[in-house]
Amino acid sequence: MTDSQETAYEHAAELRRASDTFMQRLDRLHELETRKRELKPELPEFVRLAREIEDLSRGLLYSSGEQVELAEQVHVDVKRGETHVDQPIRELPPKRDAVGILAEWRAAERRLAAAPIDSEEERAAEADVLRLREEYRRITAPTPKRDA
């Protein structure tokens, strides 16, 4: 995969993450609004839920704006001919964050240290360490500015 294809794929994966966040917030919003509808408006819990719903709605609006920006970037990547994303975002894995990768990397290093020498477990753990180290480096490295 070329750097430009990888960048476009990462943009699409970010779009998946933003969509997942949007849907989680939307589900939570529905849950809170349903609960609020069962309460009398004079109760303090009603007011608390109304405020929480307002905050969540603002987050939902932010998530939708983020999706528009990401979708436009993917569109630009495709239009430039740098790549194409040939599957719906539902089928893309969300972009992983550095904290999760680092935790997996540390676990792989512990498995490597505990594995018997010259064993299949050692080879598998070593491959995981190398793969996770590279993935961590790739997502934490500074991104060069692109000309628009």
C-alpha positions, -999 to 999 in steps of 0.1 A, spaced: 0 0 0 15 34 -10 16 63 15 -12 81 -3 -34 50 -3 -26 45 34 -35 81 41 -68 78 23 -75 45 41 -68 63 74 -92 91 65 -118 65 58 -111 47 91 -114 80 109 -147 85 92 -158 51 106 -147 62 141 -166 94 138 -197 75 126 -194 51 155 -191 80 180 -221 97 164 -242 65 166 -232 59 203 -242 95 212 -274 91 193 -283 59 211 -275 75 245 -295 106 235 -325 84 227 -321 65 260 -320 98 280 -349 114 262 -370 83 267 -362 83 304 -369 120 306 -403 116 290 -414 93 319 -407 120 345 -428 149 357 -412 182 345 -412 196 381 -387 170 393 -350 179 396 -341 147 377 -361 160 347 -340 192 347 -307 172 351 -317 150 322 -327 180 301 -292 195 306 -274 162 299 -295 159 267 -285 194 257 -248 186 262 -250 154 243 -269 171 215 -240 196 211 -216 166 210 -237 150 183 -236 182 163 -198 183 166 -196 146 155 -217 153 124 -195 183 115 -164 161 119 -179 135 96 -185 162 69 -149 173 71 -136 137 69 -160 128 41 -147 158 21 -111 148 27 -118 112 15 -136 127 -16 -105 149 -23 -83 118 -20 -104 99 -45 -108 128 -68 -70 133 -70 -68 96 -80 -46 88 -50 -69 59 -41 -104 47 -38 -122 33 -9 -141 3 -23 -162 -6 7 -187 10 30 -173 25 62 -193 -1 82 -168 -27 69 -137 -7 77 -121 -11 111 -120 21 131 -87 38 133 -69 26 164 -56 50 190 -20 51 203 -30 41 239 -47 9 227 -18 0 204 7 7 232 -11 -16 256 -12 -44 230 25 -38 222 34 -41 259 14 -73 262 32 -87 232 65 -78 247 55 -96 280 45 -127 259 78 -125 241 98 -124 274 78 -154 287 79 -175 256 102 -205 254 133 -198 232 129 -209 196 92 -217 200 62 -209 179 50 -187 207 82 -167 206 80 -162 168 44 -151 170 50 -127 199 81 -113 181 60 -107 150 33 -90 171 59 -68 188 74 -57 154 39 -51 138 26 -31 168 58 -11 171 54 -1 134 17 7 138 25 28 169 53 47 150 30 53 120 2 68 140 23 89 163 48 102 137 42 138 126 21 141 95 37 162 67 16 191 55 -1 184 22 -6 210 -5 -43 216 -11 
